[in-house]
Amino acid sequence: MDDVYCETTAPGPATEDAGPPYAECVLCRKPTEHPESTKGSTLCPVCAWQEAGRTACSG
Ligand SMILES: [Zn+2]
């Protein structure tokens, strides 16, 4: 029997560099998921989550 496999060329070794510079969180100074070119205040996921909860409870 013949098992035919598609020959897939594996990509090169994945470079796990940091990539583009990320903007700092305006609250805790940790790197965010947003690029430095993002306008306005940037928040890290943690602070963004806290801010979202705060605004959601307002009223
Ligand atoms: Zn933060």
PDB file of the backbone (N, CA, C, O) and the ligand in Angstrom, with CONECT records:
HET     ZN  A 101       1
ATOM      1  N   MET A   1       0.828  -1.193   0.000  1.00  0.00           N
ATOM      2  CA  MET A   1       0.000   0.000   0.000  1.00  0.00           C
ATOM      3  C   MET A   1       0.864   1.246   0.000  1.00  0.00           C
ATOM      4  O   MET A   1       2.001   1.252   0.472  1.00  0.00           O
ATOM      5  N   ASP A   2       0.292   2.273  -0.536  1.00  0.00           N
ATOM      6  CA  ASP A   2       1.058   3.515  -0.663  1.00  0.00           C
ATOM      7  C   ASP A   2       0.434   4.631   0.168  1.00  0.00           C
ATOM      8  O   ASP A   2      -0.702   5.044  -0.070  1.00  0.00           O
ATOM      9  N   ASP A   3       1.155   5.083   1.092  1.00  0.00           N
ATOM     10  CA  ASP A   3       0.712   6.247   1.869  1.00  0.00           C
ATOM     11  C   ASP A   3       1.408   7.488   1.333  1.00  0.00           C
ATOM     12  O   ASP A   3       2.624   7.654   1.433  1.00  0.00           O
ATOM     13  N   VAL A   4       0.584   8.341   0.764  1.00  0.00           N
ATOM     14  CA  VAL A   4       1.160   9.553   0.188  1.00  0.00           C
ATOM     15  C   VAL A   4       0.914  10.736   1.109  1.00  0.00           C
ATOM     16  O   VAL A   4      -0.222  11.052   1.464  1.00  0.00           O
ATOM     17  N   TYR A   5       1.979  11.360   1.474  1.00  0.00           N
ATOM     18  CA  TYR A   5       1.856  12.537   2.326  1.00  0.00           C
ATOM     19  C   TYR A   5       2.160  13.801   1.523  1.00  0.00           C
ATOM     20  O   TYR A   5       3.037  13.816   0.659  1.00  0.00           O
ATOM     21  N   CYS A   6       1.441  14.813   1.820  1.00  0.00           N
ATOM     22  CA  CYS A   6       1.771  16.099   1.221  1.00  0.00           C
ATOM     23  C   CYS A   6       3.058  16.600   1.862  1.00  0.00           C
ATOM     24  O   CYS A   6       3.200  16.641   3.084  1.00  0.00           O
ATOM     25  N   GLU A   7       3.955  16.966   1.025  1.00  0.00           N
ATOM     26  CA  GLU A   7       5.195  17.474   1.585  1.00  0.00           C
ATOM     27  C   GLU A   7       5.037  18.939   1.942  1.00  0.00           C
ATOM     28  O   GLU A   7       4.961  19.810   1.075  1.00  0.00           O
ATOM     29  N   THR A   8       4.990  19.181   3.223  1.00  0.00           N
ATOM     30  CA  THR A   8       4.880  20.571   3.662  1.00  0.00           C
ATOM     31  C   THR A   8       6.232  21.055   4.135  1.00  0.00           C
ATOM     32  O   THR A   8       6.880  20.446   4.986  1.00  0.00           O
ATOM     33  N   THR A   9       6.624  22.143   3.570  1.00  0.00           N
ATOM     34  CA  THR A   9       7.905  22.705   3.976  1.00  0.00           C
ATOM     35  C   THR A   9       7.723  23.452   5.289  1.00  0.00           C
ATOM     36  O   THR A   9       6.993  24.440   5.366  1.00  0.00           O
ATOM     37  N   ALA A  10       8.378  22.976   6.280  1.00  0.00           N
ATOM     38  CA  ALA A  10       8.249  23.614   7.582  1.00  0.00           C
ATOM     39  C   ALA A  10       8.898  24.986   7.542  1.00  0.00           C
ATOM     40  O   ALA A  10       9.978  25.170   6.980  1.00  0.00           O
ATOM     41  N   PRO A  11       8.224  25.930   8.143  1.00  0.00           N
ATOM     42  CA  PRO A  11       8.808  27.268   8.212  1.00  0.00           C
ATOM     43  C   PRO A  11      10.042  27.271   9.084  1.00  0.00           C
ATOM     44  O   PRO A  11      10.273  26.351   9.869  1.00  0.00           O
ATOM     45  N   GLY A  12      10.817  28.302   8.938  1.00  0.00           N
ATOM     46  CA  GLY A  12      12.056  28.392   9.711  1.00  0.00           C
ATOM     47  C   GLY A  12      11.750  28.480  11.188  1.00  0.00           C
ATOM     48  O   GLY A  12      10.590  28.564  11.592  1.00  0.00           O
ATOM     49  N   PRO A  13      12.783  28.460  11.979  1.00  0.00           N
ATOM     50  CA  PRO A  13      12.596  28.558  13.442  1.00  0.00           C
ATOM     51  C   PRO A  13      11.882  29.851  13.798  1.00  0.00           C
ATOM     52  O   PRO A  13      12.265  30.938  13.365  1.00  0.00           O
ATOM     53  N   ALA A  14      10.847  29.708  14.589  1.00  0.00           N
ATOM     54  CA  ALA A  14      10.074  30.890  14.960  1.00  0.00           C
ATOM     55  C   ALA A  14      10.901  31.799  15.849  1.00  0.00           C
ATOM     56  O   ALA A  14      11.458  31.395  16.870  1.00  0.00           O
ATOM     57  N   THR A  15      10.951  33.017  15.418  1.00  0.00           N
ATOM     58  CA  THR A  15      11.688  33.979  16.232  1.00  0.00           C
ATOM     59  C   THR A  15      10.752  34.566  17.274  1.00  0.00           C
ATOM     60  O   THR A  15       9.742  35.190  16.947  1.00  0.00           O
ATOM     61  N   GLU A  16      11.097  34.360  18.502  1.00  0.00           N
ATOM     62  CA  GLU A  16      10.228  34.826  19.578  1.00  0.00           C
ATOM     63  C   GLU A  16      10.709  36.155  20.127  1.00  0.00           C
ATOM     64  O   GLU A  16      10.722  36.376  21.338  1.00  0.00           O
ATOM     65  N   ASP A  17      11.095  37.016  19.240  1.00  0.00           N
ATOM     66  CA  ASP A  17      11.532  38.336  19.701  1.00  0.00           C
ATOM     67  C   ASP A  17      10.335  39.157  20.169  1.00  0.00           C
ATOM     68  O   ASP A  17       9.183  38.821  19.896  1.00  0.00           O
ATOM     69  N   ALA A  18      10.621  40.183  20.841  1.00  0.00           N
ATOM     70  CA  ALA A  18       9.557  41.003  21.420  1.00  0.00           C
ATOM     71  C   ALA A  18       8.750  41.708  20.339  1.00  0.00           C
ATOM     72  O   ALA A  18       7.610  42.107  20.573  1.00  0.00           O
ATOM     73  N   GLY A  19       9.334  41.860  19.165  1.00  0.00           N
ATOM     74  CA  GLY A  19       8.613  42.541  18.110  1.00  0.00           C
ATOM     75  C   GLY A  19       8.660  44.042  18.301  1.00  0.00           C
ATOM     76  O   GLY A  19       9.613  44.576  18.869  1.00  0.00           O
ATOM     77  N   PRO A  20       7.649  44.709  17.834  1.00  0.00           N
ATOM     78  CA  PRO A  20       7.641  46.161  17.949  1.00  0.00           C
ATOM     79  C   PRO A  20       7.557  46.583  19.401  1.00  0.00           C
ATOM     80  O   PRO A  20       7.025  45.842  20.227  1.00  0.00           O
ATOM     81  N   PRO A  21       8.064  47.741  19.725  1.00  0.00           N
ATOM     82  CA  PRO A  21       7.993  48.211  21.113  1.00  0.00           C
ATOM     83  C   PRO A  21       6.557  48.477  21.513  1.00  0.00           C
ATOM     84  O   PRO A  21       5.768  49.032  20.749  1.00  0.00           O
ATOM     85  N   TYR A  22       6.247  48.076  22.704  1.00  0.00           N
ATOM     86  CA  TYR A  22       4.878  48.260  23.188  1.00  0.00           C
ATOM     87  C   TYR A  22       4.809  49.454  24.135  1.00  0.00           C
ATOM     88  O   TYR A  22       5.756  49.773  24.854  1.00  0.00           O
ATOM     89  N   ALA A  23       3.667  50.085  24.102  1.00  0.00           N
ATOM     90  CA  ALA A  23       3.483  51.233  24.976  1.00  0.00           C
ATOM     91  C   ALA A  23       3.357  50.775  26.420  1.00  0.00           C
ATOM     92  O   ALA A  23       2.901  49.668  26.709  1.00  0.00           O
ATOM     93  N   GLU A  24       3.769  51.647  27.305  1.00  0.00           N
ATOM     94  CA  GLU A  24       3.658  51.306  28.713  1.00  0.00           C
ATOM     95  C   GLU A  24       2.254  51.578  29.211  1.00  0.00           C
ATOM     96  O   GLU A  24       1.562  52.469  28.717  1.00  0.00           O
ATOM     97  N   CYS A  25       1.849  50.805  30.185  1.00  0.00           N
ATOM     98  CA  CYS A  25       0.573  51.061  30.824  1.00  0.00           C
ATOM     99  C   CYS A  25       0.687  52.376  31.582  1.00  0.00           C
ATOM    100  O   CYS A  25       1.672  52.620  32.279  1.00  0.00           O
ATOM    101  N   VAL A  26      -0.319  53.211  31.441  1.00  0.00           N
ATOM    102  CA  VAL A  26      -0.241  54.528  32.077  1.00  0.00           C
ATOM    103  C   VAL A  26      -0.428  54.422  33.588  1.00  0.00           C
ATOM    104  O   VAL A  26      -0.166  55.377  34.320  1.00  0.00           O
ATOM    105  N   LEU A  27      -0.872  53.283  34.042  1.00  0.00           N
ATOM    106  CA  LEU A  27      -1.128  53.128  35.471  1.00  0.00           C
ATOM    107  C   LEU A  27      -0.014  52.376  36.182  1.00  0.00           C
ATOM    108  O   LEU A  27       0.451  52.807  37.237  1.00  0.00           O
ATOM    109  N   CYS A  28       0.411  51.271  35.620  1.00  0.00           N
ATOM    110  CA  CYS A  28       1.387  50.447  36.332  1.00  0.00           C
ATOM    111  C   CYS A  28       2.707  50.322  35.586  1.00  0.00           C
ATOM    112  O   CYS A  28       3.619  49.632  36.041  1.00  0.00           O
ATOM    113  N   ARG A  29       2.809  50.987  34.442  1.00  0.00           N
ATOM    114  CA  ARG A  29       4.076  51.037  33.709  1.00  0.00           C
ATOM    115  C   ARG A  29       4.492  49.700  33.121  1.00  0.00           C
ATOM    116  O   ARG A  29       5.635  49.537  32.693  1.00  0.00           O
ATOM    117  N   LYS A  30       3.592  48.760  33.096  1.00  0.00           N
ATOM    118  CA  LYS A  30       3.932  47.484  32.477  1.00  0.00           C
ATOM    119  C   LYS A  30       3.664  47.569  30.982  1.00  0.00           C
ATOM    120  O   LYS A  30       2.810  48.338  30.543  1.00  0.00           O
ATOM    121  N   PRO A  31       4.382  46.792  30.213  1.00  0.00           N
ATOM    122  CA  PRO A  31       4.141  46.801  28.768  1.00  0.00           C
ATOM    123  C   PRO A  31       2.753  46.292  28.444  1.00  0.00           C
ATOM    124  O   PRO A  31       2.299  45.288  28.993  1.00  0.00           O
ATOM    125  N   THR A  32       2.087  46.994  27.549  1.00  0.00           N
ATOM    126  CA  THR A  32       0.742  46.604  27.172  1.00  0.00           C
ATOM    127  C   THR A  32       0.766  45.795  25.889  1.00  0.00           C
ATOM    128  O   THR A  32       1.833  45.486  25.358  1.00  0.00           O
ATOM    129  N   GLU A  33      -0.400  45.459  25.400  1.00  0.00           N
ATOM    130  CA  GLU A  33      -0.487  44.733  24.133  1.00  0.00           C
ATOM    131  C   GLU A  33      -0.585  45.707  22.972  1.00  0.00           C
ATOM    132  O   GLU A  33      -0.681  45.296  21.816  1.00  0.00           O
ATOM    133  N   HIS A  34      -0.560  46.977  23.274  1.00  0.00           N
ATOM    134  CA  HIS A  34      -0.716  47.984  22.240  1.00  0.00           C
ATOM    135  C   HIS A  34       0.644  48.497  21.798  1.00  0.00           C
ATOM    136  O   HIS A  34       1.540  48.679  22.623  1.00  0.00           O
ATOM    137  N   PRO A  35       0.802  48.730  20.511  1.00  0.00           N
ATOM    138  CA  PRO A  35       2.059  49.290  20.028  1.00  0.00           C
ATOM    139  C   PRO A  35       2.249  50.709  20.532  1.00  0.00           C
ATOM    140  O   PRO A  35       1.305  51.393  20.928  1.00  0.00           O
ATOM    141  N   GLU A  36       3.493  51.119  20.502  1.00  0.00           N
ATOM    142  CA  GLU A  36       3.814  52.428  21.053  1.00  0.00           C
ATOM    143  C   GLU A  36       3.122  53.551  20.285  1.00  0.00           C
ATOM    144  O   GLU A  36       2.946  54.657  20.795  1.00  0.00           O
ATOM    145  N   SER A  37       2.739  53.247  19.069  1.00  0.00           N
ATOM    146  CA  SER A  37       2.129  54.285  18.239  1.00  0.00           C
ATOM    147  C   SER A  37       0.660  54.489  18.572  1.00  0.00           C
ATOM    148  O   SER A  37       0.000  55.350  17.989  1.00  0.00           O
ATOM    149  N   THR A  38       0.143  53.697  19.512  1.00  0.00           N
ATOM    150  CA  THR A  38      -1.259  53.844  19.885  1.00  0.00           C
ATOM    151  C   THR A  38      -1.500  55.202  20.526  1.00  0.00           C
ATOM    152  O   THR A  38      -0.784  55.622  21.435  1.00  0.00           O
ATOM    153  N   LYS A  39      -2.515  55.863  20.034  1.00  0.00           N
ATOM    154  CA  LYS A  39      -2.818  57.180  20.589  1.00  0.00           C
ATOM    155  C   LYS A  39      -3.645  57.048  21.856  1.00  0.00           C
ATOM    156  O   LYS A  39      -4.354  56.064  22.067  1.00  0.00           O
ATOM    157  N   GLY A  40      -3.532  58.061  22.682  1.00  0.00           N
ATOM    158  CA  GLY A  40      -4.297  58.055  23.921  1.00  0.00           C
ATOM    159  C   GLY A  40      -3.602  57.252  24.996  1.00  0.00           C
ATOM    160  O   GLY A  40      -2.463  56.820  24.825  1.00  0.00           O
ATOM    161  N   SER A  41      -4.287  57.055  26.098  1.00  0.00           N
ATOM    162  CA  SER A  41      -3.718  56.328  27.216  1.00  0.00           C
ATOM    163  C   SER A  41      -3.840  54.836  26.975  1.00  0.00           C
ATOM    164  O   SER A  41      -4.895  54.332  26.590  1.00  0.00           O
ATOM    165  N   THR A  42      -2.749  54.150  27.208  1.00  0.00           N
ATOM    166  CA  THR A  42      -2.750  52.704  26.998  1.00  0.00           C
ATOM    167  C   THR A  42      -2.771  51.997  28.345  1.00  0.00           C
ATOM    168  O   THR A  42      -2.087  52.394  29.289  1.00  0.00           O
ATOM    169  N   LEU A  43      -3.548  50.973  28.406  1.00  0.00           N
ATOM    170  CA  LEU A  43      -3.657  50.208  29.646  1.00  0.00           C
ATOM    171  C   LEU A  43      -3.280  48.761  29.397  1.00  0.00           C
ATOM    172  O   LEU A  43      -3.586  48.199  28.345  1.00  0.00           O
ATOM    173  N   CYS A  44      -2.611  48.161  30.380  1.00  0.00           N
ATOM    174  CA  CYS A  44      -2.309  46.749  30.275  1.00  0.00           C
ATOM    175  C   CYS A  44      -3.611  45.980  30.516  1.00  0.00           C
ATOM    176  O   CYS A  44      -4.568  46.552  31.038  1.00  0.00           O
ATOM    177  N   PRO A  45      -3.665  44.717  30.154  1.00  0.00           N
ATOM    178  CA  PRO A  45      -4.898  43.933  30.312  1.00  0.00           C
ATOM    179  C   PRO A  45      -5.441  43.998  31.736  1.00  0.00           C
ATOM    180  O   PRO A  45      -6.654  44.078  31.930  1.00  0.00           O
ATOM    181  N   VAL A  46      -4.570  43.966  32.718  1.00  0.00           N
ATOM    182  CA  VAL A  46      -5.023  43.970  34.110  1.00  0.00           C
ATOM    183  C   VAL A  46      -5.709  45.282  34.443  1.00  0.00           C
ATOM    184  O   VAL A  46      -6.822  45.291  34.969  1.00  0.00           O
ATOM    185  N   CYS A  47      -5.045  46.391  34.137  1.00  0.00           N
ATOM    186  CA  CYS A  47      -5.618  47.691  34.449  1.00  0.00           C
ATOM    187  C   CYS A  47      -6.854  47.943  33.586  1.00  0.00           C
ATOM    188  O   CYS A  47      -7.825  48.533  34.060  1.00  0.00           O
ATOM    189  N   ALA A  48      -6.831  47.516  32.362  1.00  0.00           N
ATOM    190  CA  ALA A  48      -7.984  47.712  31.489  1.00  0.00           C
ATOM    191  C   ALA A  48      -9.192  46.971  32.060  1.00  0.00           C
ATOM    192  O   ALA A  48     -10.322  47.458  32.016  1.00  0.00           O
ATOM    193  N   TRP A  49      -8.926  45.798  32.589  1.00  0.00           N
ATOM    194  CA  TRP A  49     -10.014  45.016  33.182  1.00  0.00           C
ATOM    195  C   TRP A  49     -10.559  45.708  34.420  1.00  0.00           C
ATOM    196  O   TRP A  49     -11.769  45.740  34.647  1.00  0.00           O
ATOM    197  N   GLN A  50      -9.664  46.255  35.210  1.00  0.00           N
ATOM    198  CA  GLN A  50     -10.094  46.953  36.418  1.00  0.00           C
ATOM    199  C   GLN A  50     -10.861  48.215  36.047  1.00  0.00           C
ATOM    200  O   GLN A  50     -11.874  48.536  36.667  1.00  0.00           O
ATOM    201  N   GLU A  51     -10.384  48.921  35.048  1.00  0.00           N
ATOM    202  CA  GLU A  51     -11.073  50.128  34.622  1.00  0.00           C
ATOM    203  C   GLU A  51     -12.452  49.789  34.083  1.00  0.00           C
ATOM    204  O   GLU A  51     -13.415  50.514  34.335  1.00  0.00           O
ATOM    205  N   ALA A  52     -12.551  48.717  33.359  1.00  0.00           N
ATOM    206  CA  ALA A  52     -13.832  48.305  32.797  1.00  0.00           C
ATOM    207  C   ALA A  52     -14.815  47.967  33.908  1.00  0.00           C
ATOM    208  O   ALA A  52     -15.991  48.322  33.840  1.00  0.00           O
ATOM    209  N   GLY A  53     -14.324  47.283  34.925  1.00  0.00           N
ATOM    210  CA  GLY A  53     -15.189  46.933  36.036  1.00  0.00           C
ATOM    211  C   GLY A  53     -15.642  48.168  36.784  1.00  0.00           C
ATOM    212  O   GLY A  53     -16.778  48.248  37.250  1.00  0.00           O
ATOM    213  N   ARG A  54     -14.734  49.136  36.894  1.00  0.00           N
ATOM    214  CA  ARG A  54     -15.064  50.340  37.632  1.00  0.00           C
ATOM    215  C   ARG A  54     -16.169  51.118  36.915  1.00  0.00           C
ATOM    216  O   ARG A  54     -17.137  51.565  37.530  1.00  0.00           O
ATOM    217  N   THR A  55     -16.000  51.266  35.613  1.00  0.00           N
ATOM    218  CA  THR A  55     -16.976  52.030  34.866  1.00  0.00           C
ATOM    219  C   THR A  55     -18.297  51.269  34.777  1.00  0.00           C
ATOM    220  O   THR A  55     -19.363  51.878  34.695  1.00  0.00           O
ATOM    221  N   ALA A  56     -18.227  49.959  34.793  1.00  0.00           N
ATOM    222  CA  ALA A  56     -19.451  49.168  34.680  1.00  0.00           C
ATOM    223  C   ALA A  56     -20.286  49.307  35.943  1.00  0.00           C
ATOM    224  O   ALA A  56     -21.510  49.186  35.899  1.00  0.00           O
ATOM    225  N   CYS A  57     -19.630  49.560  37.062  1.00  0.00           N
ATOM    226  CA  CYS A  57     -20.353  49.641  38.325  1.00  0.00           C
ATOM    227  C   CYS A  57     -20.817  51.064  38.630  1.00  0.00           C
ATOM    228  O   CYS A  57     -21.510  51.304  39.619  1.00  0.00           O
ATOM    229  N   SER A  58     -20.430  51.993  37.778  1.00  0.00           N
ATOM    230  CA  SER A  58     -20.801  53.376  38.064  1.00  0.00           C
ATOM    231  C   SER A  58     -22.305  53.577  37.853  1.00  0.00           C
ATOM    232  O   SER A  58     -22.903  53.040  36.921  1.00  0.00           O
ATOM    233  N   GLY A  59     -22.874  54.346  38.725  1.00  0.00           N
ATOM    234  CA  GLY A  59     -24.282  54.637  38.542  1.00  0.00           C
ATOM    235  C   GLY A  59     -25.033  54.195  39.674  1.00  0.00           C
ATOM    236  O   GLY A  59     -26.253  54.354  39.706  1.00  0.00           O
TER     237      GLY A  59
HETATM  238 ZN    ZN A 101      -1.451  48.405  34.062  1.00  0.00          ZN2+
END
